[in-house]
C-alpha cells in the first residue's frame, strides 16, 4: 500500500484554505455491467474537533461554537473483490474500520506537511492495516467463513497537502488546470509484469492478469503492501 509523497493540492497559502461551504464533494457507486450486486462502498468526510455538551446552565447552549475548524477532508473507496458474497462485507468493514481509526487519531493531523509528517504517514499505514485485520476478523466470525477482500484507496487533504494511500487497483487521479493525471500505481500481476519488462506497458490493459491483485485488504495470502 503506497503512501504517496504529499502533493500540494494547489499553489496556495495557508490563509487560502477553502471554507466548508466552498468544498465540492461528490460520490457515486454503480453495480456496473457484469456483476449482479454492488460490492463497493465509498465515504466522503470532513474531520473537525468537536465539543459535546453534557450539561450546562447556559440558556443558549446551542449557540456555542461546538464544531471546530476543519482539520482534514478524507475520501475513500473500497471495491469488494470478486463475485462472492464476502466482497460487499469486506468493503463495508474496511470503510468502517478506517473511519473509526481516523476519528481516534486527531493529534496526528498536526504532523502533516511538517518535519514530523512521518508520524502521520505511519498513522495512514496503521489505518490500512487496521482495516485489513477488521476484514479478516469479520470473515472468520461468520457461521460459514467467507474469503472476502477489497481494494482501498484513501485520500487525505490537510490543506494545502494531499496524501494518498492505495491497496489494490482502485485508481486515484488528479485533475488540475485541464490535465488529468493518474497518481496511483496498480497493484496487479499485469503491472508487476510490466515492471519486470515481461509485458509491454501498452498491452497491460488487455492482459488476463490486469485485474489479478498482488495486494488487497483482507487478502489471505499476505498482509497488504503499504
C-alpha positions in Angstrom: 0.0 0.0 0.0 1.9 3.0 -1.2 1.6 6.2 0.8 2.2 8.8 -1.9 4.5 11.7 -1.0 2.4 14.7 -0.1 1.2 16.5 -3.2 0.3 20.2 -3.0 -3.4 20.4 -3.7 -2.8 23.7 -5.5 -0.3 26.5 -5.2 -1.7 28.2 -2.1 -1.1 29.9 1.2 -2.5 28.7 4.5 -5.0 31.5 4.5 -6.3 30.4 1.1 -7.8 27.3 2.8 -11.4 26.9 1.4 -14.3 27.1 3.9 -16.6 24.1 4.3 -19.2 25.7 2.2 -16.7 26.1 -0.7 -15.9 22.4 -0.9 -17.4 20.4 -3.7 -17.6 16.7 -2.7 -19.5 14.1 -4.7 -19.6 10.3 -4.8 -21.3 7.7 -6.9 -21.3 4.0 -7.0 -22.8 1.7 -9.6 -23.2 -2.1 -10.0 -21.6 -2.0 -13.4 -22.4 -4.2 -16.4 -21.0 -7.5 -15.2 -22.0 -8.2 -11.5 -25.5 -8.6 -10.3 -24.7 -7.0 -6.9 -22.8 -3.9 -6.0 -20.0 -4.8 -3.6 -18.4 -1.3 -3.4 -18.6 1.4 -0.8 -17.3 5.0 -0.6 -17.2 7.7 2.0 -16.6 11.4 1.9 -15.9 13.2 5.2 -14.6 16.3 6.8 -12.8 16.0 10.1 -13.3 18.5 12.9 -12.6 18.8 16.6 -16.0 18.6 18.3 -17.2 19.6 21.8 -20.0 17.5 23.3 -22.0 19.4 25.9 -23.2 17.0 28.7 -24.7 19.6 31.0 -24.8 23.4 31.3 -26.8 26.2 32.9 -26.5 28.4 29.8 -29.9 29.2 28.3 -28.4 29.4 24.7 -26.1 26.4 24.6 -27.0 25.8 21.0 -25.1 29.0 20.1 -21.8 27.7 21.5 -19.1 27.2 18.9 -19.0 23.4 19.4 -17.6 22.4 16.0 -14.0 23.4 15.4 -12.3 24.4 12.2 -11.9 21.6 9.7 -8.7 19.7 10.2 -8.9 17.5 7.2 -11.0 16.1 4.4 -10.8 12.4 3.6 -12.3 10.4 0.8 -12.1 6.7 0.4 -13.4 4.0 -1.9 -13.3 0.2 -1.2 -14.0 -2.1 -4.1 -15.1 -5.6 -3.0 -13.0 -8.2 -4.7 -14.6 -10.9 -6.8 -18.2 -12.0 -7.2 -18.5 -13.8 -3.9 -20.8 -12.5 -1.1 -17.8 -11.6 1.0 -16.8 -8.7 -1.2 -19.6 -6.4 -0.1 -19.0 -7.1 3.6 -15.2 -6.7 3.2 -15.6 -3.3 1.6 -18.1 -2.2 4.3 -15.8 -3.4 7.1 -12.8 -1.6 5.6 -14.6 1.7 5.4 -15.9 1.4 8.9 -12.5 0.5 10.3 -10.8 3.4 8.5 -13.4 5.8 9.8 -13.1 4.6 13.4 -9.3 4.9 13.3 -9.4 8.3 11.7 -11.6 9.6 14.5 -9.2 8.4 17.2 -6.0 9.9 15.8 -6.7 13.6 15.5 -3.4 14.6 17.0 -1.5 13.1 14.0 -3.0 15.7 11.6 -0.8 18.4 13.0 2.2 16.5 11.8 1.1 16.6 8.2 3.3 18.7 5.9 5.8 19.3 8.7 9.2 17.8 9.8 7.2 15.2 11.8 5.0 14.1 8.9 6.4 10.6 9.1 4.2 10.2 12.2 1.1 11.0 10.0 2.2 8.7 7.2 2.7 5.9 9.7 -0.8 6.6 11.0 -2.1 6.1 7.5 -0.3 2.8 7.2 -1.7 1.7 10.5 -5.2 2.6 9.4 -5.0 0.4 6.4 -3.6 -2.5 8.4 -6.5 -2.0 10.9 -8.9 -2.3 8.0 -7.1 -5.5 6.9 -7.5 -7.0 10.3 -11.1 -5.9 10.6 -12.0 -7.7 7.3 -10.1 -10.8 8.3 -11.8 -11.0 11.7 -15.2 -10.3 10.2 -14.8 -13.1 7.8 -13.6 -15.5 10.4 -16.6 -14.7 12.7 -19.2 -15.8 10.1 -21.0 -19.1 10.7 -19.7 -20.0 7.2 -16.4 -18.2 7.0 -16.1 -16.1 3.9 -13.0 -15.1 2.0 -13.9 -11.6 1.1 -11.3 -8.9 0.3 -11.4 -5.4 -1.0 -9.2 -2.7 -2.6 -8.7 0.5 -0.7 -7.9 4.0 -2.0 -7.8 6.7 0.7 -7.1 10.4 0.0 -6.4 12.8 2.9 -6.5 16.5 2.3 -4.8 18.5 5.0 -4.5 21.9 3.5 -2.5 22.5 1.3 -1.3 18.9 1.2 -2.9 15.7 -0.3 -1.8 12.3 0.9 -2.9 9.1 -1.0 -2.9 5.6 0.3 -3.6 2.7 -2.1 -4.1 -1.1 -1.7 -5.2 -2.8 -4.9 -6.1 -1.2 -8.2 -8.8 1.4 -7.5 -7.1 4.3 -9.1 -6.8 7.9 -7.9 -6.5 10.7 -10.4 -5.6 14.4 -10.0 -7.4 16.9 -12.3 -5.7 20.3 -12.3 -5.6 23.1 -15.0 -7.3 20.9 -17.6 -4.9 18.0 -17.1 -5.9 14.5 -15.7 -3.0 12.6 -14.2 -3.0 9.2 -12.6 -1.5 9.4 -9.1 -1.5 5.8 -8.0 0.0 2.6 -9.4 -2.0 -0.6 -9.9 -1.0 -3.4 -7.6 -1.8 -6.1 -10.1 0.1 -9.0 -11.7 0.0 -7.2 -15.0 1.7 -4.1 -13.6 4.3 -6.4 -11.9 5.0 -8.0 -15.3 5.4 -4.6 -16.9 7.8 -3.6 -14.1 9.8 -6.7 -14.8 10.0 -6.0 -18.5 8.0 -9.1 -19.3 4.9 -7.3 -20.7 4.8 -4.1 -22.8 3.1 -1.3 -20.9 0.6 -0.7 -23.8 -0.5 -4.4 -23.5 -1.3 -4.2 -19.8 -5.0 -3.4 -20.2 -5.5 -6.4 -22.4 -3.6 -8.8 -20.2 -5.6 -11.6 -18.4 -3.7 -10.5 -15.3 -4.8 -6.9 -15.4 -7.3 -7.5 -12.6 -5.4 -10.1 -10.6 -4.4 -8.2 -7.4 -1.0 -8.6 -5.8 -2.2 -6.8 -2.6 -5.7 -6.4 -1.0 -7.3 -5.6 2.2 -8.4 -8.8 3.8 -6.5 -11.0 1.4 -5.4 -14.4 2.8 -2.1 -14.7 1.0 -0.3 -11.8 2.8 -0.8 -8.5 4.6 -1.4 -5.5 2.3 1.6 -3.8 0.8 1.5 -0.3 2.3 
